[in-house]
Amino acid sequence: GAVVSQHPSWVICKSGTSVKIECRSLDFQATTMFWYRQFPKQSLMLMATSNEGSKATYEQGVEKDKFLINHASLTLSTLTVTSAHPEDSSFYICSARGLAGGRDEQFFGPGTRLTVL
Amino acid sequence: AQTVTQSQPEMSVQEAETVTLSCTYDTSESDYYLFWYKQPPSRQMILVIRQEAYKQQNATENRFSVNFQKAAKSFSLKISDSQLGDAAMYFCAYRSAGNAGNMLTFGGGTRLMVKP
C-alpha cells in the first residue's frame, strides 16, 4: 500500500525558533499534498494545500508567513513553523494525494507532535 | 461550502456486538466521494471505507459497511462483530469529485469505545 512518511515524529523547541517538518510519499508521486493541524480531541483542520512547483494555497486564518510550505518535488513537501510560540504546539499531519494501487486516494502521514516551550 | 456533521461525540459498544456511527453532510454537488477514517491512539489516519456518490450500492469492507442515503445526505458506518482494536476516533469525510486539488472536509469525529 501507499506510504507517507513524516519526520520528525515529535519535536520540542524553544520559543522563537523555527521548526521544519518533512513529508514524503515513499512509493507514489503525490499530485497534491495537504497539511493539517489537530488539537487534542478535535478534528483535523486543513491549513494549506500545495501542488508541486507552485505556491501553496492557505486556508482562511492560517498565516502563510508563519507556516511556510515548500513542495519541491512530487514526493516531498515541507512545513516550516517560523518563530514558533507555545500556541503553535499541536499535532501536524501531512497527507499526499496520488495514484496508488490503481486508485486516486489521499494517504496520511503518521503526524508530528510539536511542543514549543 | 460543504459541511460534515457527526452528531455522536462518543459511542460505546460491547465486544462482538454491532454499532452504527452517524454522519450527515451538506452539499449542492451531485458527484462526490465519502469516506470513513479511523484514527487509533497512534494518531495514524487509516482509511476504513470509501463510497462514490454515483454508486447506489453501499460499500462494504469486511466487518465495515455503510448506509449511504444520497437524498437524505446521510452516510452512516456500521461495524459488525466489534473488536477491541476497533476502539478509536472515527472521522467521516467528504471530497468533491474531479480536480486533484480538492481536499477532504472532515466531520468532528466520534470516539468509539469497545467494552470487553
Chai-1 contact restraints between the chains, C-beta under 6 A:
chainA,res_idxA,chainB,res_idxB,connection_type,confidence,min_distance_angstrom,max_distance_angstrom,comment,restraint_id
A,T31,B,A100,contact,1.0,0.0,6.0,A-B,restraint_1
A,T32,B,A100,contact,1.0,0.0,6.0,A-B,restraint_2
A,T32,B,G101,contact,1.0,0.0,6.0,A-B,restraint_3
A,F34,B,M103,contact,1.0,0.0,6.0,A-B,restraint_4
A,S43,B,F106,contact,1.0,0.0,6.0,A-B,restraint_5
A,S43,B,G108,contact,1.0,0.0,6.0,A-B,restraint_6
A,S43,B,G109,contact,1.0,0.0,6.0,A-B,restraint_7
A,L44,B,F106,contact,1.0,0.0,6.0,A-B,restraint_8
A,L46,B,M103,contact,1.0,0.0,6.0,A-B,restraint_9
A,T49,B,G101,contact,1.0,0.0,6.0,A-B,restraint_10
A,T49,B,M103,contact,1.0,0.0,6.0,A-B,restraint_11
A,F108,B,M45,contact,1.0,0.0,6.0,A-B,restraint_12
A,P110,B,Q44,contact,1.0,0.0,6.0,A-B,restraint_13
A,G111,B,R43,contact,1.0,0.0,6.0,A-B,restraint_14
